[in-house]
Amino acid sequence: MAIAGKVGDWAFKAFTAGLGVATIYLTATFSVNVYRGLAWHNAQSKIDKEKSQEQNQ
């Protein structure tokens, strides 16, 4: 019975550690994607401004 309890404890610890790693990974990739999205949006805004300036000249 004690061995089964230890196995259960280790399984739970491994599971929660996996959840922690997954959370850190998803947070990091989400942050990178937000940064890339904002950079893309900024680049699009610059292109639009340049096009409107070319049309005005």
Secondary structure, 3 states (H helix, E strand, C coil): CHHHHHHHHHHHHHHHHHHHHHHHHHHHHHHHHHHHHHHHHHHHHHHHHHHHHHHHC
